[in-house]
């Protein structure tokens, strides 16, 4: 029998959970909800960690958690603190019993793990302090808080030219620190004239807001909530990956229409669980993190990682912002998922800490994952697909004002990047092979590098079954009908505008094999001496961008299309000035079957269901005609075009 449970702040957990006699906490309903049940949460603020006890039985027999229609429901991982005592001037302290934190005290736990980078000498915590919703910075000592100095330097990734956090530096003078002993936790904070007992001051006390503690809680829908202020830990691919909201190694979740913000690390997690490894490099130093990550893949297979048991999530139409590490994160648990319609911004821009696992969307083993129609901006990195992004497609997304837009790393293809707007100064890190870049607008640089010293797995098509492992030679890419802009600034020695970074590549598999054979007797080392093929044609190069020397069909012009992204209250617009070069017609619509198969994985460019992809729709969903333009728009007029690209 399907049941409907109701939750209201005016309710009582000893009630029956009906509309007339609701529960007081979502957790009470989560302990009872069974397949087919719906939990309706009414307006109010719920300070709890919801841990679903059960999952649904199938796609058609789900457990649904949703905010009541038209009502604002907020779940917080924080508590309001009103026991502040003045210490000196604008500095206050609150002394709290450790019992309020349970078995996870965010002010005693140390933030860190594999590939985590903290400021030199700093020990950071997953805790945080908020004044009227604004996150503070953690300081080392009480003296630092008493004499705050505006931070002009953050913990910056090596690829960025930013010398300061992307948020306003004056925010950094709002600082806190903590002390713990056996019984109490004391938090010090500088409120700069605000009375913390009168204003809304919160500290995060819970690891998550909505996250099952048991794996395999499948087919759950979470819809319409605002969730905020969780003390999430660092989530590398070699560790357990709890987020503010997450699935914990399950299948078939739908996460939709939520507002997620102020996760200390990751907002939404569709990632790895603990049994396949948990920060073993940091804890033991016995093997490199790379080796533990490789082991995690095989351990996951051993415990049943497959399409039948894990992944196939839908994450759609959420707003995710102000998270310290990721908007969406996942390793292996993300397989076969769809991520679309999300607005993700201000990710990892405080620069309190850094690590090689940061992005608006950061996924490992994104097998057949479809990432489309998202708006990702003002973040350290827009999207990062790392290891095994086989069958992944990044399509019709808007990227702008990011330090970098997209990184694909140590994967062997096939993967597809099409119809995107890359409007930042630094568009790609292509540290992979076997990609197809089709109909994109590329306003910045591309960095390309082989990785001959790190072998990573590849899979039989559309499965998690490992077929082999190899290094990244670089190349074996397809680049057709893109628009590339030039510029004056590059970020690394390997960065180029356009496709000139492919110079020296062969242009067919037959030529490549011939050159390998010409090296003489040998095996692996012979293949490293020849550049893999590059299949490049019918691109448009503007404003000084340069083409691949062996590209036969292309348009090139020194004109500047004057790309401009304009944010308005309810929409985002792209302004672009089209010239003759951009209006060149290139014949028929592209089909993925014409791309051939990748050299290493011997895979076809196709949909997750094995069907050919026809690139007959543009970024806006308009059909391309019989004569097709380069770039993501089917229709451009001579001169200034103003195109709605979000909202």
Secondary structure, DSSP 8 states (H G I E B T S, - for coil): ---EEEE-TT--TTS--SSSS-BS-HHHHHHH--TT-EEEE-SEEEES-B--S---SBTTB-EEEEE-TT--EEEESEEE----EEEETTEEEEEEEGGGGTT--TTTS----TTEEE-TT----S--EEETTEE-EE-SSHHHHHT----------TT---SS-SS-GGGGG-EEEEEE-SSEEEEEEE-TT--TTTS-EEEE--S-SEE-SSS---SEEEES-EEEEE------TTS----SEE-SS-B--EEES-EEEEESSEEEE----GGG-SSHHHHH-SS-HHHHHHHHHHHHHHTT-STTTSB--EEES-EEEEESSEEEEEESTTTT-EEES-EEEEES-S-SEEESS-EEEEEES-TT-EEES-EEESSSEEEEEES--TT-EEES-EEES-SEEEEEES--S-EEEES-EE-SSEEEEEESBSEEEES-EE-SEEEE--EEEEEEEEESTTSS-EEEEEEE--B-EEEES-EEE--S--SSTTEESBTGGGTT--SSHHHHHHHHHTT-S-SHHHHTTS---EEEESEEEETT-B--TT--SEEEE------EEEE-SS-EEEEEEE-GGGG-B--S--BGGGG-B-TTT--B-B-TTS-B-B--B-TTS-B--SS-BSSS-S---SEEEEEEEE-
